[in-house]
Amino acid sequence: MAPPNGEAISTINFSKPPLRRSNDNLHRTRSDITFELSKEDITNELPAISEVEDAKCECCGMSEECTAEYIEKIRSKFLGKWICGLCSEAVKEEKEKNGGKMEDALNSHMNACSRFNKYGRAYPVLFQAEAMREMLKKNTRRALSFGAKGAPKNSGGIARSSSCIAAITRDMIN
């Protein structure tokens, strides 16, 4: 404690600058930067924000908010039709399968989407059964064209492979 007569106060030398700590430079630098920034004229105007519109996909019917420039860009890529990002990827895949014909790929995807929207949403079980039926038709046609072990076969019929049940029962007996 300092004595009440004020002797401790008189021992401080005010003529010397106070000792600087290591983080004083950081505080001074930060304040200098904010001072410089405050001197700058901040009249930079932000660019105008484009108005967004609701765009509905002509394939699946999904709506997205897009700018007019983006809508025109997509329409120019897909023969005047606006399609969403998911459908555009499907059309690109279909285009690769069709040999690069955009119109055929777009029509094929739009037909698949309209068939799904018509039946798949209303009757999902029937739509799944129809899809399984189509898949089995494709597999049967492929199996008819190839004989056992992948060799082309002249006569029709489904190729048959050997069963693994005999090996399983043999292992169970041993």
C-alpha positions as CSV (number, residue, x, y, z in Angstrom):
1,M,0.0,0.0,0.0
2,A,1.1,3.5,-0.7
3,P,1.6,5.8,2.2
4,P,-1.0,8.5,2.7
5,N,1.4,11.3,2.3
6,G,1.8,10.7,-1.5
7,E,5.5,9.7,-1.6
8,A,4.8,6.8,-4.1
9,I,3.2,9.0,-6.7
10,S,6.2,11.3,-6.8
11,T,8.6,8.5,-7.7
12,I,7.0,7.9,-11.2
13,N,9.0,9.6,-14.0
14,F,6.5,11.0,-16.6
15,S,9.3,12.2,-18.9
16,K,10.0,8.7,-20.3
17,P,7.6,7.0,-22.6
18,P,6.0,3.9,-21.2
19,L,7.5,0.5,-22.1
20,R,5.7,-1.1,-25.1
21,R,4.4,-4.6,-24.9
22,S,4.7,-6.9,-27.9
23,N,1.1,-6.7,-28.9
24,D,1.0,-2.9,-28.9
25,N,2.2,-2.8,-32.5
26,L,-0.7,-5.0,-33.5
27,H,-3.3,-2.7,-31.9
28,R,-1.7,0.3,-33.5
29,T,-1.6,-1.4,-36.9
30,R,-5.3,-2.4,-36.7
31,S,-6.3,1.1,-35.7
32,D,-4.2,2.5,-38.6
33,I,-5.9,0.3,-41.1
34,T,-9.4,1.2,-39.9
35,F,-8.4,4.9,-40.0
36,E,-7.1,4.6,-43.6
37,L,-10.3,2.8,-44.6
38,S,-12.5,5.4,-43.0
39,K,-10.7,8.1,-45.1
40,E,-11.6,6.3,-48.4
41,D,-14.6,7.5,-50.2
42,I,-17.0,4.5,-50.1
43,T,-19.3,5.4,-53.0
44,N,-18.9,2.2,-54.9
45,E,-22.3,1.2,-56.1
46,L,-23.3,-2.4,-56.1
47,P,-24.4,-3.9,-59.4
48,A,-28.1,-4.1,-59.9
49,I,-29.6,-7.4,-58.8
50,S,-31.4,-9.2,-61.6
51,E,-35.0,-10.1,-60.9
52,V,-35.7,-13.8,-60.5
53,E,-38.6,-15.6,-62.1
54,D,-40.1,-19.0,-61.5
55,A,-39.2,-21.4,-64.3
56,K,-41.0,-24.7,-64.6
57,C,-39.2,-27.7,-66.1
58,E,-40.9,-28.9,-69.3
59,C,-39.9,-32.5,-68.5
60,C,-40.5,-33.2,-64.9
61,G,-42.5,-30.1,-63.9
62,M,-40.2,-29.0,-61.1
63,S,-40.0,-25.2,-60.5
64,E,-36.9,-23.2,-59.8
65,E,-36.2,-19.5,-59.3
66,C,-33.8,-18.3,-62.0
67,T,-32.7,-15.1,-63.6
68,A,-34.0,-14.2,-67.1
69,E,-30.4,-14.5,-68.5
70,Y,-30.0,-18.1,-67.1
71,I,-33.4,-19.1,-68.5
72,E,-32.4,-17.9,-71.9
73,K,-29.0,-19.6,-71.7
74,I,-30.7,-23.0,-70.9
75,R,-33.3,-22.5,-73.6
76,S,-30.6,-21.9,-76.2
77,K,-28.9,-25.2,-75.2
78,F,-32.1,-27.3,-75.2
79,L,-33.9,-26.3,-78.4
80,G,-36.0,-23.6,-76.8
81,K,-37.2,-25.7,-73.9
82,W,-36.4,-24.9,-70.3
83,I,-35.4,-28.0,-68.3
84,C,-34.0,-28.3,-64.8
85,G,-30.5,-29.3,-63.9
86,L,-31.4,-33.0,-63.2
87,C,-33.2,-33.4,-66.5
88,S,-30.4,-31.6,-68.3
89,E,-27.9,-34.2,-67.0
90,A,-30.3,-37.0,-68.1
91,V,-30.6,-35.5,-71.6
92,K,-26.8,-35.3,-71.8
93,E,-26.5,-39.0,-71.0
94,E,-29.3,-39.8,-73.5
95,K,-27.5,-37.7,-76.1
96,E,-24.3,-39.8,-75.6
97,K,-26.3,-43.0,-76.1
98,N,-28.1,-41.7,-79.2
99,G,-24.9,-40.6,-81.0
100,G,-25.1,-36.9,-80.3
101,K,-28.6,-36.0,-81.5
102,M,-30.0,-33.4,-79.1
103,E,-33.5,-33.5,-80.5
104,D,-33.8,-37.3,-80.1
105,A,-32.3,-37.3,-76.6
106,L,-34.7,-34.5,-75.5
107,N,-37.7,-36.2,-77.0
108,S,-36.8,-39.5,-75.4
109,H,-36.3,-38.0,-71.9
110,M,-39.5,-35.9,-72.2
111,N,-41.5,-39.1,-73.1
112,A,-40.0,-40.9,-70.1
113,C,-40.8,-38.1,-67.8
114,S,-44.4,-37.7,-69.1
115,R,-45.0,-41.4,-68.7
116,F,-43.7,-41.3,-65.2
117,N,-45.7,-38.2,-64.3
118,K,-48.9,-39.8,-65.8
119,Y,-48.6,-43.3,-64.2
120,G,-45.7,-43.4,-61.8
121,R,-46.9,-40.7,-59.4
122,A,-50.5,-42.0,-59.4
123,Y,-49.8,-45.7,-59.3
124,P,-46.2,-46.2,-58.1
125,V,-46.6,-50.0,-57.6
126,L,-47.9,-50.5,-61.1
127,F,-45.2,-48.3,-62.5
128,Q,-42.5,-50.4,-60.8
129,A,-44.1,-53.6,-62.0
130,E,-44.1,-52.3,-65.6
131,A,-40.4,-51.3,-65.2
132,M,-39.6,-54.8,-64.0
133,R,-41.5,-56.3,-66.9
134,E,-39.5,-54.1,-69.4
135,M,-36.3,-55.2,-67.7
136,L,-37.1,-58.9,-68.0
137,K,-38.0,-58.4,-71.7
138,K,-34.6,-57.0,-72.4
139,N,-32.9,-59.7,-70.4
140,T,-34.8,-62.4,-72.2
141,R,-34.0,-61.0,-75.6
142,R,-30.3,-60.9,-74.7
143,A,-30.4,-64.4,-73.3
144,L,-32.0,-65.7,-76.5
145,S,-29.3,-64.2,-78.6
146,F,-26.5,-65.8,-76.6
147,G,-26.1,-69.4,-75.7
148,A,-24.5,-70.9,-72.6
149,K,-21.1,-69.5,-71.7
150,G,-21.6,-66.3,-73.9
151,A,-21.3,-68.0,-77.3
152,P,-23.9,-66.9,-79.9
153,K,-26.6,-69.5,-80.2
154,N,-28.6,-70.3,-83.4
155,S,-31.7,-71.7,-81.7
156,G,-33.9,-69.9,-79.2
157,G,-34.2,-70.6,-75.5
158,I,-32.9,-69.3,-72.2
159,A,-29.3,-70.2,-71.4
160,R,-28.9,-72.2,-68.2
161,S,-26.0,-72.2,-65.9
162,S,-24.9,-74.9,-63.5
163,S,-26.4,-74.8,-60.0
164,C,-24.3,-74.3,-56.8
165,I,-26.8,-76.3,-54.7
166,A,-24.8,-79.5,-55.3
167,A,-21.7,-77.9,-53.9
168,I,-23.5,-76.6,-50.9
169,T,-25.1,-80.0,-50.0
170,R,-21.7,-81.7,-50.5
171,D,-20.1,-79.3,-48.0
172,M,-23.0,-79.8,-45.5
173,I,-22.5,-83.6,-45.6
174,N,-18.8,-83.3,-45.1
